[in-house]
Amino acid sequence: MRMKYSLAIFDMDGTILNTLDDMTDSLNEILTKYNLPLHTVDEVRFMVGNGIPKLIERALADGRSNPQFEQILADFIAYYEKHCAIKTAPYDGVVDCIKTLRAAGIKIAVNTNKVEPAAIALCDDYFPGLFDIISGSRPGMPPKPAPDGIYEILSRAGMDGKSEGQRAVFIGDSDVDMQTGMNAGLDVIGVDWGFRGKKFLEEHGAKVIMMNAAELAGYLTK
């Protein structure tokens, strides 16, 4: 039986991995170094999603006008790459969901605004051998909601993402993810278990929302 989709592209933070505690701890470690005000987990929850530079901008009272912005950014990236897998863990059922999709013949990819080396390391740690393609933040790659990362994944998968027999779907937990998928012309699925939740996703254009990973697996393989 042919699946509706032949490629499932996942966001990372808030979709397959709960990375919020490690990101908050890393951010506060660097802010402490510079004697700057710290942030709670719930504050950081709404700062993430648009890439690391935007996270740092939102975390600083004076944003990019802070004269030490670039050094703070560089310090955070270096620190987080070494401390990104301390409290981080997959969301319940996500590993089994991905295994179910792979068993059904669906290719699996990640498109994230996380720095690509950290994204690759996290996939190796928590999802060894389960992702076919990983596209993350790196020089020359515009952050989501730009669709460039999705286009790169489609190219590497040898498909356009829309034609019969090679359709792709983008799955994420935030308004940024919904916009990214729509910008790329793909079907989009929101997940309730991440950083934002169902109500927020509905307010930002999500038409299909899954409440748990088992429901997502069933939807994509029916």
Residue frames as a rotation matrix with the C-alpha (Angstrom) as fourth column:
MET 1
0.579 0.816 0.000 0.00
0.816 -0.579 0.000 0.00
0.000 0.000 -1.000 0.00
ARG 2
-0.275 -0.688 0.671 1.41
0.647 -0.649 -0.400 3.39
0.711 0.324 0.624 -0.97
MET 3
-0.209 0.120 -0.970 1.71
0.876 -0.417 -0.241 5.95
-0.434 -0.901 -0.018 1.83
LYS 4
0.843 0.528 0.106 0.35
0.530 -0.781 -0.329 9.46
-0.091 0.334 -0.938 1.37
TYR 5
0.760 -0.649 -0.037 3.83
-0.647 -0.761 0.048 10.76
-0.059 -0.012 -0.998 2.17
SER 6
0.759 -0.577 -0.302 7.20
0.381 0.769 -0.513 9.32
0.529 0.274 0.803 1.25
LEU 7
-0.437 -0.898 0.044 9.21
0.524 -0.294 -0.800 11.78
0.731 -0.327 0.599 3.38
ALA 8
0.767 0.593 -0.246 8.48
0.537 -0.382 0.752 13.10
0.352 -0.709 -0.611 6.88
ILE 9
-0.280 -0.842 0.460 10.54
0.360 -0.537 -0.763 16.16
0.890 -0.048 0.453 7.87
PHE 10
0.534 0.443 -0.720 10.62
0.801 0.008 0.599 16.90
0.271 -0.896 -0.351 11.59
ASP 11
0.435 -0.390 0.812 11.53
-0.502 -0.853 -0.141 20.01
0.748 -0.346 -0.567 13.52
MET 12
-0.319 -0.627 -0.711 13.85
0.311 0.639 -0.703 19.15
0.895 -0.445 -0.009 16.41
ASP 13
-0.990 -0.140 -0.033 13.36
0.079 -0.334 -0.939 21.36
0.120 -0.932 0.342 19.51
GLY 14
-0.557 0.824 0.103 9.90
-0.623 -0.333 -0.708 20.81
-0.549 -0.458 0.699 20.93
THR 15
0.305 0.660 -0.686 8.95
-0.941 0.318 -0.113 18.21
0.143 0.681 0.718 18.34
ILE 16
0.509 -0.174 -0.843 11.23
-0.022 0.976 -0.215 15.19
0.861 0.128 0.493 18.67
LEU 17
-0.297 -0.698 -0.652 13.37
0.753 0.248 -0.609 16.36
0.587 -0.672 0.452 21.60
ASN 18
0.895 0.445 -0.039 12.59
0.353 -0.652 0.671 18.28
0.274 -0.614 -0.740 24.75
THR 19
-0.024 -0.992 0.126 15.71
0.822 -0.092 -0.563 20.47
0.569 0.090 0.817 24.73
LEU 20
0.569 0.387 0.725 14.31
0.137 -0.915 0.381 23.36
0.811 -0.117 -0.574 26.73
ASP 21
0.967 -0.196 -0.163 16.10
0.156 -0.052 0.986 22.70
-0.202 -0.979 -0.019 30.03
ASP 22
0.158 -0.973 0.169 19.54
0.891 0.215 0.400 22.37
-0.425 0.087 0.901 28.42
MET 23
-0.044 -0.136 0.990 19.01
0.721 -0.690 -0.062 25.49
0.692 0.711 0.128 26.33
THR 24
0.815 0.404 0.416 17.88
0.010 -0.727 0.686 27.45
0.580 -0.555 -0.596 29.40
ASP 25
0.797 -0.564 -0.216 20.79
0.389 0.206 0.898 26.22
-0.462 -0.800 0.384 31.51
SER 26
-0.056 -0.856 0.515 23.29
0.994 0.002 0.110 27.02
-0.095 0.518 0.850 28.76
LEU 27
0.225 0.225 0.948 21.82
0.462 -0.881 0.100 30.46
0.858 0.415 -0.302 28.18
ASN 28
0.958 0.214 0.191 21.90
-0.059 -0.506 0.860 31.30
0.281 -0.835 -0.472 31.89
GLU 29
0.497 -0.859 -0.120 25.47
0.750 0.356 0.557 30.03
-0.436 -0.367 0.822 32.20
ILE 30
-0.283 -0.610 0.740 26.58
0.898 -0.439 -0.019 32.53
0.336 0.660 0.672 29.56
LEU 31
0.439 0.501 0.746 24.41
0.194 -0.863 0.466 35.34
0.877 -0.060 -0.476 30.91
THR 32
0.940 -0.150 -0.307 25.96
0.310 -0.004 0.951 34.76
-0.144 -0.989 0.043 34.34
LYS 33
0.067 -0.981 0.184 29.43
0.982 0.097 0.160 35.07
-0.175 0.170 0.970 32.79
TYR 34
-0.508 -0.220 0.833 28.49
0.563 -0.816 0.128 38.54
0.652 0.534 0.538 31.56
ASN 35
-0.854 0.188 -0.486 26.61
0.398 -0.367 -0.841 39.53
-0.336 -0.911 0.239 34.76
LEU 36
-0.763 0.643 -0.068 23.33
-0.484 -0.499 0.719 39.79
0.428 0.581 0.692 32.87
PRO 37
-0.184 0.781 0.597 19.79
-0.894 0.119 -0.432 38.98
-0.409 -0.613 0.676 34.10
LEU 38
-0.960 -0.156 0.230 18.80
-0.093 0.961 0.261 35.31
-0.262 0.229 -0.937 33.87
HIS 39
-0.325 0.873 -0.365 15.65
-0.891 -0.152 0.428 33.75
0.318 0.464 0.827 32.40
THR 40
-0.151 0.395 0.906 13.23
-0.580 0.707 -0.405 31.05
-0.801 -0.587 0.123 33.50
VAL 41
-0.786 -0.073 0.613 12.41
0.320 0.801 0.506 27.97
-0.528 0.594 -0.606 31.45
ASP 42
0.175 0.951 0.254 8.97
0.820 0.002 -0.572 29.39
-0.545 0.309 -0.780 30.61
GLU 43
0.491 -0.091 -0.867 10.54
-0.297 -0.952 -0.069 32.64
-0.819 0.291 -0.494 29.39
VAL 44
-0.578 -0.795 -0.184 13.00
-0.497 0.164 0.852 30.78
-0.647 0.584 -0.490 27.18
ARG 45
-0.322 0.561 0.763 10.14
0.557 0.764 -0.327 28.64
-0.766 0.320 -0.558 25.83
PHE 46
0.712 0.689 0.134 8.92
0.547 -0.425 -0.721 31.66
-0.440 0.587 -0.680 23.88
MET 47
0.375 -0.675 -0.636 12.39
-0.560 -0.711 0.425 32.90
-0.739 0.196 -0.644 22.89
VAL 48
-0.586 -0.666 0.462 13.38
-0.102 0.626 0.773 29.83
-0.804 0.406 -0.434 20.88
GLY 49
0.325 0.728 0.604 12.31
0.457 0.438 -0.774 28.83
-0.828 0.527 -0.190 17.39
ASN 50
0.995 0.070 -0.072 13.97
-0.019 -0.566 -0.824 31.40
-0.099 0.821 -0.562 15.14
GLY 51
0.464 -0.886 -0.030 17.58
0.387 0.232 -0.892 30.32
0.797 0.402 0.451 15.54
ILE 52
0.147 -0.512 -0.846 20.33
0.989 0.104 0.109 30.96
0.033 -0.852 0.522 18.08
PRO 53
-0.821 -0.465 0.332 21.08
0.458 -0.883 -0.104 34.60
0.341 0.067 0.938 17.12
LYS 54
-0.161 0.846 0.508 17.41
-0.208 -0.532 0.820 35.46
0.965 0.026 0.262 17.66
LEU 55
0.542 0.283 -0.791 17.43
0.628 0.489 0.605 33.59
0.558 -0.825 0.088 21.01
ILE 56
-0.350 -0.767 -0.538 20.37
0.936 -0.304 -0.175 35.67
-0.029 -0.565 0.825 22.22
GLU 57
-0.760 0.136 0.636 18.79
0.116 -0.934 0.338 38.86
0.640 0.331 0.694 20.90
ARG 58
0.259 0.959 0.111 15.59
-0.057 -0.099 0.993 38.14
0.964 -0.264 0.029 22.83
ALA 59
0.444 -0.127 -0.887 17.52
0.810 0.480 0.337 37.19
0.383 -0.868 0.316 25.97
LEU 60
-0.623 -0.741 -0.251 19.36
0.782 -0.589 -0.205 40.53
0.004 -0.324 0.946 26.14
ALA 61
0.127 0.710 -0.692 17.54
0.639 -0.593 -0.491 43.65
-0.759 -0.380 -0.529 27.33
ASP 62
0.156 -0.150 -0.976 19.26
-0.471 -0.880 0.060 45.69
-0.868 0.451 -0.208 24.61
GLY 63
0.878 0.357 0.319 19.22
0.054 0.587 -0.807 42.93
-0.476 0.726 0.496 21.98
ARG 64
0.532 -0.673 0.514 21.69
0.838 0.330 -0.435 43.19
0.123 0.662 0.739 19.14
SER 65
0.637 -0.310 0.706 22.70
-0.108 -0.943 -0.316 46.68
0.764 0.125 -0.633 20.22
ASN 66
0.908 -0.397 0.131 24.55
-0.061 0.185 0.981 45.11
-0.414 -0.899 0.144 23.16
PRO 67
0.465 -0.781 -0.416 28.22
-0.885 -0.394 -0.249 45.81
0.030 0.484 -0.874 22.37
GLN 68
-0.554 -0.682 0.477 29.11
-0.714 0.684 0.149 42.24
-0.428 -0.258 -0.866 23.42
PHE 69
0.464 0.886 0.020 26.34
-0.751 0.405 -0.521 40.59
-0.470 0.226 0.853 21.39
GLU 70
0.530 -0.261 -0.807 28.61
-0.631 0.514 -0.581 38.72
0.566 0.817 0.108 18.99
GLN 71
-0.598 -0.801 0.005 30.85
-0.570 0.421 -0.706 37.39
0.563 -0.425 -0.709 21.77
ILE 72
-0.374 0.572 0.730 27.86
-0.733 0.301 -0.611 36.31
-0.569 -0.763 0.306 23.86
LEU 73
0.664 0.626 -0.409 26.46
-0.735 0.446 -0.510 34.54
-0.137 0.639 0.757 20.81
ALA 74
0.141 -0.709 -0.691 29.76
-0.568 0.514 -0.643 32.77
0.811 0.483 -0.331 20.11
ASP 75
-0.754 -0.425 0.500 30.14
-0.640 0.306 -0.705 31.77
0.147 -0.852 -0.503 23.76
PHE 76
0.070 0.865 0.496 26.62
-0.790 0.352 -0.502 30.34
-0.609 -0.357 0.708 23.86
ILE 77
0.687 0.184 -0.703 27.14
-0.664 0.552 -0.504 28.28
0.295 0.813 0.502 20.70
ALA 78
-0.261 -0.890 -0.374 30.42
-0.511 0.456 -0.728 26.88
0.819 0.002 -0.574 22.01
TYR 79
-0.732 0.004 0.682 28.99
-0.662 0.234 -0.712 26.10
-0.163 -0.972 -0.169 25.45
TYR 80
0.253 0.949 0.188 25.72
-0.832 0.313 -0.459 24.61
-0.494 -0.040 0.868 24.21
GLU 81
0.374 -0.163 -0.913 27.44
-0.699 0.598 -0.393 22.27
0.610 0.785 0.109 21.76
LYS 82
-0.632 -0.699 -0.335 29.18
-0.256 0.596 -0.761 20.67
0.732 -0.395 -0.556 24.76
HIS 83
-0.938 0.320 0.135 26.15
-0.094 0.140 -0.986 20.74
-0.334 -0.937 -0.101 27.08
CYS 84
-0.472 0.783 -0.405 23.23
-0.861 -0.310 0.404 19.95
0.191 0.539 0.820 24.76
ALA 85
0.042 0.463 -0.885 22.54
-0.274 0.857 0.436 16.42
0.961 0.224 0.163 25.98
ILE 86
-0.912 -0.379 0.158 22.43
-0.221 0.128 -0.967 16.67
0.346 -0.917 -0.200 29.77
LYS 87
-0.601 0.775 0.196 18.70
-0.205 0.088 -0.975 16.99
-0.773 -0.626 0.106 30.49
THR 88
-0.277 0.472 -0.837 17.48
-0.957 -0.209 0.199 16.63
-0.081 0.856 0.510 26.90
ALA 89
-0.709 0.112 0.696 15.34
0.011 0.989 -0.147 13.60
-0.705 -0.097 -0.703 26.04
PRO 90
-0.886 0.464 0.013 12.98
0.056 0.079 0.995 12.42
0.460 0.882 -0.096 23.29
TYR 91
-0.358 0.864 0.354 9.29
-0.933 -0.322 -0.158 13.06
-0.022 -0.387 0.922 23.84
ASP 92
-0.340 0.290 0.895 7.22
-0.326 0.856 -0.402 10.03
-0.882 -0.428 -0.196 24.81
GLY 93
0.414 0.601 0.684 6.63
0.270 0.636 -0.723 7.69
-0.869 0.484 0.100 21.90
VAL 94
0.606 -0.161 -0.779 8.66
-0.663 -0.643 -0.383 9.63
-0.439 0.749 -0.496 19.35
VAL 95
-0.530 -0.848 0.004 11.32
-0.723 0.454 0.521 6.95
-0.443 0.273 -0.854 18.85
ASP 96
-0.487 0.424 0.763 8.65
0.339 0.898 -0.282 4.29
-0.805 0.122 -0.581 18.25
CYS 97
0.600 0.718 -0.352 6.80
0.001 -0.441 -0.898 6.67
-0.800 0.538 -0.265 15.93
ILE 98
0.209 -0.604 -0.769 9.88
-0.914 -0.400 0.066 7.19
-0.348 0.689 -0.636 13.77
LYS 99
-0.772 -0.477 0.420 10.60
-0.352 0.871 0.342 3.46
-0.529 0.117 -0.841 13.70
THR 100
-0.015 0.870 0.493 7.01
0.393 0.459 -0.797 2.85
-0.919 0.182 -0.349 12.56
LEU 101
0.691 0.247 -0.679 7.36
-0.409 -0.641 -0.649 5.39
-0.596 0.727 -0.342 9.76
ARG 102
-0.273 -0.879 -0.390 10.65
-0.911 0.106 0.400 3.89
-0.310 0.465 -0.829 8.59
ALA 103
-0.681 0.058 0.730 9.14
0.030 0.998 -0.052 0.41
-0.732 -0.014 -0.681 8.62
ALA 104
0.402 0.901 0.161 6.38
0.345 0.014 -0.938 1.75
-0.848 0.433 -0.305 6.37
GLY 105
0.064 -0.491 0.869 9.00
0.993 0.120 -0.006 2.96
-0.101 0.863 0.495 3.87
ILE 106
0.915 0.276 0.296 8.86
0.300 -0.953 -0.037 6.66
0.272 0.122 -0.955 4.75
LYS 107
-0.136 -0.983 0.127 12.16
0.675 -0.186 -0.714 8.56
0.725 -0.011 0.689 4.72
ILE 108
0.735 0.346 -0.583 12.87
0.678 -0.398 0.619 10.64
-0.018 -0.850 -0.527 7.82
ALA 109
-0.181 -0.785 0.593 14.62
0.636 -0.553 -0.539 14.02
0.751 0.279 0.599 8.02
VAL 110
0.243 0.167 -0.955 15.23
0.866 -0.480 0.137 16.87
-0.436 -0.861 -0.261 10.48
ASN 111
-0.076 -0.267 0.961 15.10
0.572 -0.801 -0.177 20.55
0.817 0.536 0.213 9.64
THR 112
0.540 0.187 -0.821 16.15
0.839 -0.203 0.505 22.67
-0.072 -0.961 -0.267 12.61
ASN 113
0.757 -0.307 0.577 17.48
-0.127 -0.935 -0.331 26.10
0.641 0.177 -0.747 13.46
LYS 114
0.840 -0.515 0.170 19.83
-0.074 0.201 0.977 24.41
-0.537 -0.834 0.131 15.91
VAL 115
0.119 -0.890 -0.441 23.52
-0.945 -0.238 0.225 24.60
-0.305 0.390 -0.869 14.99
GLU 116
0.561 0.272 -0.782 24.03
-0.675 0.697 -0.242 21.63
0.480 0.663 0.575 12.65
PRO 117
-0.471 -0.761 -0.445 26.89
-0.323 0.619 -0.716 19.88
0.821 -0.194 -0.537 14.56
ALA 118
-0.784 0.258 0.564 24.74
-0.564 0.085 -0.822 19.90
-0.260 -0.962 0.079 17.72
ALA 119
0.274 0.946 -0.172 21.72
-0.929 0.214 -0.303 18.62
-0.250 0.243 0.937 15.77
ILE 120
0.242 -0.273 -0.931 23.76
-0.539 0.761 -0.362 15.76
0.807 0.589 0.037 14.30
ALA 121
-0.796 -0.605 0.024 25.19
-0.323 0.390 -0.862 14.88
0.512 -0.694 -0.506 17.71
LEU 122
-0.471 0.702 0.534 21.73
-0.755 -0.009 -0.655 14.82
-0.455 -0.712 0.534 19.30
CYS 123
0.524 0.645 -0.556 20.34
-0.842 0.491 -0.223 12.60
0.129 0.585 0.800 16.54
ASP 124
-0.145 -0.673 -0.726 23.31
-0.377 0.716 -0.588 10.25
0.915 0.188 -0.357 16.96
ASP 125
-0.891 -0.235 0.387 22.72
-0.427 0.146 -0.893 10.13
0.154 -0.961 -0.231 20.72
TYR 126
-0.492 0.795 0.356 18.95
-0.503 0.074 -0.861 9.71
-0.711 -0.602 0.363 20.82
PHE 127
0.663 0.747 -0.043 17.96
-0.422 0.327 -0.845 8.42
-0.617 0.579 0.533 17.37
PRO 128
-0.362 -0.932 -0.005 20.94
-0.499 0.189 0.846 6.43
-0.787 0.309 -0.533 16.09
GLY 129
-0.935 -0.159 0.316 20.43
0.162 0.601 0.782 5.42
-0.314 0.783 -0.537 12.47
LEU 130
-0.177 0.977 0.118 16.86
0.763 0.212 -0.611 6.73
-0.622 -0.019 -0.783 12.31
PHE 131
0.563 0.379 -0.734 17.31
-0.072 -0.863 -0.501 9.95
-0.823 0.335 -0.459 10.33
ASP 132
0.488 -0.318 0.813 18.22
0.846 0.402 -0.350 9.92
-0.215 0.859 0.465 6.65
ILE 133
-0.124 -0.451 0.884 18.96
0.623 -0.728 -0.284 13.66
0.772 0.516 0.372 6.35
ILE 134
0.311 0.152 -0.938 19.74
0.874 -0.433 0.219 16.38
-0.373 -0.889 -0.267 8.91
SER 135
-0.106 -0.292 0.951 19.71
0.634 -0.756 -0.162 20.07
0.766 0.585 0.265 7.95
GLY 136
0.400 0.183 -0.898 20.63
0.886 -0.330 0.327 22.58
-0.236 -0.926 -0.294 10.64
SER 137
0.981 -0.030 -0.192 21.98
-0.043 -0.997 -0.064 26.07
-0.189 0.071 -0.979 11.11
ARG 138
0.107 -0.980 0.166 25.29
0.800 0.184 0.571 26.83
-0.591 0.071 0.804 9.44
PRO 139
-0.403 -0.301 -0.864 26.86
-0.122 -0.918 0.377 29.70
-0.907 0.257 0.333 7.49
GLY 140
-0.908 0.049 -0.416 24.87
-0.418 -0.159 0.894 30.47
-0.023 0.986 0.165 4.36
MET 141
-0.622 0.744 -0.245 21.73
0.604 0.655 0.455 28.64
0.498 0.135 -0.856 5.49
PRO 142
-0.541 0.484 0.688 18.89
-0.518 -0.836 0.180 31.06
0.662 -0.259 0.703 6.26
PRO 143
-0.963 0.192 0.187 16.99
-0.069 0.497 -0.865 30.13
-0.259 -0.846 -0.465 9.44
LYS 144
-0.391 0.918 0.067 13.41
0.836 0.324 0.443 28.96
0.385 0.229 -0.894 9.47
PRO 145
0.256 0.832 0.492 10.82
0.020 0.505 -0.863 30.13
-0.966 0.231 0.113 8.54
ALA 146
-0.034 -0.333 -0.942 12.88
-0.970 -0.217 0.112 30.43
-0.242 0.918 -0.315 5.35
PRO 147
0.830 0.509 0.227 12.22
-0.442 0.849 -0.288 27.21
-0.340 0.139 0.930 3.38
ASP 148
0.277 -0.791 -0.546 15.85
-0.896 -0.006 -0.445 26.74
0.348 0.612 -0.710 2.30
GLY 149
-0.564 -0.504 0.654 16.51
-0.746 0.651 -0.142 23.87
-0.354 -0.567 -0.743 4.72
ILE 150
0.247 0.742 0.624 13.47
-0.174 0.667 -0.724 21.99
-0.953 0.070 0.293 3.45
TYR 151
0.829 0.021 -0.558 14.53
-0.556 -0.070 -0.828 22.58
-0.057 0.997 -0.046 -0.15
GLU 152
-0.205 -0.974 -0.092 17.96
-0.964 0.217 -0.155 21.19
0.171 0.057 -0.984 0.70
ILE 153
-0.436 0.110 0.893 16.40
-0.437 0.842 -0.317 18.07
-0.787 -0.528 -0.319 2.25
LEU 154
0.657 0.745 0.117 14.15
-0.214 0.333 -0.918 17.54
-0.723 0.578 0.378 -0.77
SER 155
0.552 -0.532 -0.641 17.12
-0.805 -0.141 -0.577 17.86
0.217 0.835 -0.506 -3.10
ARG 156
-0.515 -0.807 0.290 19.20
-0.857 0.498 -0.136 15.41
-0.035 -0.319 -0.947 -1.10
ALA 157
-0.243 0.526 0.815 16.25
-0.229 0.786 -0.575 13.01
-0.943 -0.326 -0.070 -1.06
GLY 158
-0.969 -0.201 0.144 15.95
0.097 0.227 0.969 13.29
-0.227 0.953 -0.200 -4.84
MET 159
-0.253 0.952 0.173 12.39
0.966 0.240 0.094 14.56
0.049 0.191 -0.980 -4.79
ASP 160
-0.646 0.068 0.760 10.35
0.147 -0.966 0.211 17.75
0.749 0.248 0.615 -5.12
GLY 161
-0.984 0.161 -0.081 8.07
0.074 -0.050 -0.996 17.00
-0.164 -0.986 0.037 -2.19
LYS 162
-0.411 0.873 -0.261 4.77
-0.650 -0.482 -0.588 17.52
-0.639 -0.072 0.766 -3.99
SER 163
-0.347 0.258 -0.902 4.41
-0.859 0.299 0.416 15.01
0.377 0.918 0.118 -6.82
GLU 164
0.733 0.675 0.084 2.40
-0.669 0.691 0.274 11.82
0.127 -0.257 0.958 -6.53
GLY 165
0.829 -0.378 -0.411 4.51
0.341 0.926 -0.162 9.11
0.442 -0.006 0.897 -4.92
GLN 166
-0.234 -0.947 -0.220 7.10
0.827 -0.075 -0.558 11.49
0.512 -0.312 0.800 -3.48
ARG 167
0.447 0.508 0.736 5.15
0.031 -0.831 0.555 13.87
0.894 -0.225 -0.388 -1.28
ALA 168
-0.622 -0.683 -0.383 6.70
0.505 0.024 -0.863 15.34
0.599 -0.730 0.330 1.86
VAL 169
0.634 0.768 0.090 5.16
0.362 -0.398 0.843 16.64
0.684 -0.501 -0.530 5.08
PHE 170
-0.491 -0.779 0.391 6.65
-0.012 -0.443 -0.897 18.99
0.871 -0.445 0.208 7.68
ILE 171
0.480 0.609 -0.631 5.99
0.559 0.342 0.755 18.35
0.676 -0.715 -0.176 11.37
GLY 172
-0.621 -0.744 0.246 6.62
0.298 -0.515 -0.804 20.90
0.725 -0.426 0.541 14.12
ASP 173
-0.155 0.502 -0.851 5.47
0.984 0.155 -0.088 22.47
0.087 -0.851 -0.518 17.36
SER 174
-0.377 -0.118 -0.919 5.65
0.473 -0.877 -0.081 26.21
-0.797 -0.465 0.386 16.72
ASP 175
0.702 0.591 -0.396 4.34
0.054 -0.599 -0.799 29.06
-0.710 0.539 -0.453 14.60
VAL 176
-0.034 -0.812 -0.582 7.78
-0.810 -0.318 0.492 29.18
-0.585 0.489 -0.647 12.96
ASP 177
-0.772 -0.255 0.582 7.38
0.007 0.912 0.410 25.55
-0.636 0.321 -0.702 11.89
MET 178
0.205 0.920 0.335 3.90
0.574 0.164 -0.802 26.10
-0.793 0.356 -0.494 10.50
GLN 179
0.701 0.035 -0.713 5.17
-0.383 -0.825 -0.417 29.04
-0.602 0.565 -0.564 8.46
THR 180
-0.382 -0.920 -0.091 8.27
-0.654 0.199 0.730 27.13
-0.653 0.338 -0.678 7.30
GLY 181
-0.557 0.220 0.801 6.24
0.423 0.905 0.045 24.26
-0.715 0.364 -0.597 5.91
MET 182
0.562 0.827 0.019 3.77
0.489 -0.313 -0.814 26.59
-0.667 0.467 -0.581 4.23
ASN 183
0.393 -0.497 -0.774 6.62
-0.624 -0.762 0.173 28.65
-0.675 0.415 -0.610 2.75
ALA 184
-0.702 -0.704 0.111 7.98
-0.446 0.556 0.702 25.44
-0.556 0.443 -0.704 1.22
GLY 185
-0.242 0.708 -0.663 4.57
-0.931 0.022 0.364 24.49
0.272 0.706 0.654 -0.15
LEU 186
-0.801 -0.101 -0.590 4.27
-0.013 0.988 -0.151 21.34
0.599 -0.113 -0.793 1.95
ASP 187
0.481 0.855 -0.195 1.48
0.086 0.175 0.981 19.93
0.873 -0.488 0.011 4.07
VAL 188
-0.555 -0.641 0.530 2.12
-0.424 -0.330 -0.843 20.81
0.715 -0.693 -0.089 7.72
ILE 189
0.386 0.609 -0.692 1.29
0.411 0.559 0.721 18.97
0.826 -0.563 -0.035 10.94
GLY 190
-0.056 -0.344 0.937 1.46
-0.712 -0.645 -0.279 20.59
0.700 -0.683 -0.209 14.36
VAL 191
-0.179 -0.028 -0.983 2.17
0.490 0.864 -0.114 18.64
0.853 -0.502 -0.141 17.55
ASP 192
0.665 0.616 0.421 0.54
-0.065 -0.514 0.855 19.50
0.744 -0.596 -0.302 20.86
TRP 193
0.808 -0.260 -0.528 3.30
0.582 0.487 0.651 18.11
0.088 -0.834 0.545 23.09
GLY 194
-0.022 -0.950 0.312 5.98
0.848 -0.183 -0.497 20.67
0.529 0.254 0.810 22.31
PHE 195
-0.796 -0.492 -0.352 6.85
0.605 -0.662 -0.442 24.22
-0.016 -0.565 0.825 23.39
ARG 196
-0.900 0.417 0.129 3.63
-0.364 -0.880 0.304 25.92
0.241 0.227 0.944 22.25
GLY 197
-0.697 0.670 0.257 0.56
0.170 0.502 -0.848 23.61
-0.697 -0.547 -0.464 22.42
LYS 198
-0.404 0.605 0.686 -2.65
0.901 0.394 0.183 23.10
-0.159 0.692 -0.704 20.43
LYS 199
0.579 0.723 -0.376 -4.35
0.655 -0.688 -0.313 26.44
-0.485 -0.065 -0.872 21.08
PHE 200
0.097 -0.644 -0.759 -1.28
-0.238 -0.756 0.610 28.43
-0.966 0.122 -0.227 20.07
LEU 201
-0.805 -0.436 0.403 -0.83
0.222 0.409 0.885 26.34
-0.551 0.802 -0.233 16.93
GLU 202
-0.037 0.882 0.469 -4.46
0.978 0.127 -0.163 26.79
-0.203 0.453 -0.868 15.92
GLU 203
0.657 0.263 -0.707 -4.07
0.284 -0.954 -0.091 30.54
-0.699 -0.141 -0.702 16.35
HIS 204
-0.059 -0.785 -0.616 -1.08
-0.571 -0.480 0.666 30.40
-0.819 0.391 -0.420 13.98
GLY 205
0.039 0.218 -0.975 -2.63
-0.996 -0.073 -0.056 28.52
-0.083 0.973 0.214 11.10
ALA 206
-0.910 -0.387 0.149 -2.27
-0.380 0.922 0.074 24.84
-0.166 0.011 -0.986 11.98
LYS 207
-0.043 0.917 -0.398 -5.05
-0.940 0.098 0.327 22.80
0.338 0.388 0.857 10.36
VAL 208
0.610 0.133 -0.781 -3.86
-0.005 0.986 0.165 19.35
0.792 -0.097 0.603 11.48
ILE 209
-0.074 -0.601 0.796 -2.62
-0.909 -0.288 -0.301 18.84
0.410 -0.746 -0.525 15.05
MET 210
0.153 0.025 -0.988 -1.54
0.119 0.992 0.043 15.56
0.981 -0.124 0.149 16.62
MET 211
0.718 0.246 0.651 -1.94
-0.564 -0.343 0.751 15.10
0.408 -0.907 -0.108 20.39
ASN 212
0.452 -0.627 0.635 0.67
-0.455 0.450 0.768 12.34
-0.767 -0.636 -0.082 20.82
ALA 213
-0.434 -0.780 -0.450 3.32
-0.797 0.101 0.595 10.46
-0.419 0.617 -0.666 18.85
ALA 214
-0.697 0.249 0.672 1.24
0.290 0.956 -0.053 7.31
-0.655 0.158 -0.739 18.43
GLU 215
0.437 0.891 -0.120 -1.53
0.309 -0.275 -0.911 9.36
-0.845 0.361 -0.396 16.84
LEU 216
0.262 -0.437 -0.861 1.04
-0.777 -0.625 0.081 10.92
-0.573 0.647 -0.503 14.48
ALA 217
-0.784 -0.588 0.197 2.36
-0.388 0.713 0.584 7.50
-0.484 0.381 -0.788 13.45
GLY 218
-0.326 0.747 0.579 -1.15
0.570 0.644 -0.510 6.26
-0.754 0.164 -0.636 12.75
TYR 219
0.561 0.549 -0.620 -2.05
-0.073 -0.713 -0.698 9.37
-0.825 0.436 -0.360 10.75
LEU 220
0.044 -0.655 -0.754 1.03
-0.884 -0.377 0.276 9.14
-0.466 0.654 -0.596 8.54
THR 221
-0.892 -0.447 0.064 0.76
-0.381 0.821 0.425 5.41
-0.243 0.355 -0.903 7.87
LYS 222
-0.147 0.917 0.370 -3.01
-0.057 0.365 -0.929 5.03
-0.988 -0.157 -0.001 7.41
